[in-house]
Amino acid sequence: MLRRDFLRLIGAGALIPWNAQLAFAAAPAADYRRPLVLVELKGGNDGLNSVIPYADATYYRLRPRLGIARDQVVQLDAATGLHPSLKPLWPLWQSQELAIVQGVGYPKPNLSHFRSIEIWDTASDSDDYLEQGWLSQVFGRNPPPRPFAADGVVVGSSELGPLAGGSTRAIALANTEQFLRQAKQMEASGGQSRNPALAHLLKVEGDIRQAASGLKSGYSFRTDFPKNAFGNNIKTAAQVVAANAGVAVIKLSHNGFDTHSNQLNVHARLLTELAEGLAAFKSTMQELNRWDTTLVMTYAEFGRRPQENGSGGTDHGTANAHFVLGGRVQGGLYGERPALTQLEGGNLRHAVDFRQLYATAAERWWGLPARSLFGGMFAPLEIVRV
């Protein structure tokens, strides 16, 4: 049996094996006991209708049909507010546990879904092609502890994204219970073999059983999770944290943000699911007494164009707004408000390089010096208390 056939058989619970020769001679400098939770808004979220410049008349001129009325906006200050569907995040804003970073992007932006998410996943320049995800790069220099169940867990997708490449121990996990069932089905196999190919497959099986055992959690949450796909992903992520087996990163996907048409209702639903899911996640982390030791960060391949299109939607754009949540977050607005009268090619100019968010996670959350990562060119943002 070929390795690819074996991994296809085990489906959503595939463990990407790590390099057995990798040395762990010294303890890592990073504090990976504090997990980072990445939420990918797949398809490119419309930042302008998420974090709304409601005091700017140009916003309504560019979006005569899609603009969110001023009296519906959840006002954050005299110029900026949230989409009404994001109201479940209001308590986090009030408690200063929600930071909103505006104008996030990169130079010479690419508007292809596939290429732009590749740039975000690898922390590359727009004209540079890297094979390793940005987290694999970080873990290659500073590996998480070997006793951890996994370096990273991907929930709701088989795409490893920022965890791809290198020697990263990553699990693609669609559902915790399903993963455990699949691992249990393989417990009958095992042992040793002189056949190198068979020995490798047995090694993969052993890795999966070990990870499954570590991620098993019997915790029964009091929190009610939203009854939708993203709510299920949030529940699975919470179960992973509750297992307390050691996972440095959990990556979630929330799909459907490529809103070229009929955006009003679709986007409102997506943001409701996002906000309710994140609010539920905070509640579960508080149950576990882990809210102060968990950091949540959203990202997407790009934003949307400021001007609505003729189909009641928005097309691929550039700079975007993203959310950072957690008990140690210093809440507020960061970056720059959208300069809607100074567009470049009909799109927004970026003010914050997305790699600054990654540098923030690495340095201010895990304690790794940002100057040692991504060419040392991107300073962290002071949005997390150290």
Secondary structure as UniProt FT lines:
FT   HELIX           3..10
FT   HELIX           11..13
FT   STRAND          15..16
FT   TURN            20..21
FT   TURN            32..33
FT   STRAND          36..42
FT   TURN            43..44
FT   HELIX           47..49
FT   STRAND          51..52
FT   TURN            54..55
FT   HELIX           57..62
FT   TURN            64..66
FT   HELIX           70..72
FT   STRAND          74..75
FT   STRAND          81..82
FT   HELIX           84..89
FT   HELIX           90..94
FT   TURN            95..96
FT   STRAND          98..105
FT   HELIX           113..122
FT   TURN            126..127
FT   HELIX           134..141
FT   TURN            146..147
FT   STRAND          150..155
FT   HELIX           161..163
FT   TURN            166..167
FT   STRAND          170..173
FT   HELIX           176..185
FT   TURN            186..188
FT   HELIX           196..215
FT   HELIX           229..243
FT   STRAND          247..255
FT   HELIX           263..287
FT   TURN            288..289
FT   HELIX           291..293
FT   STRAND          295..299
FT   TURN            310..311
FT   STRAND          320..326
FT   TURN            327..328
FT   STRAND          332..335
FT   TURN            340..341
FT   TURN            345..346
FT   STRAND          352..353
FT   HELIX           354..360
FT   HELIX           361..365
FT   HELIX           370..372
FT   HELIX           374..376
//
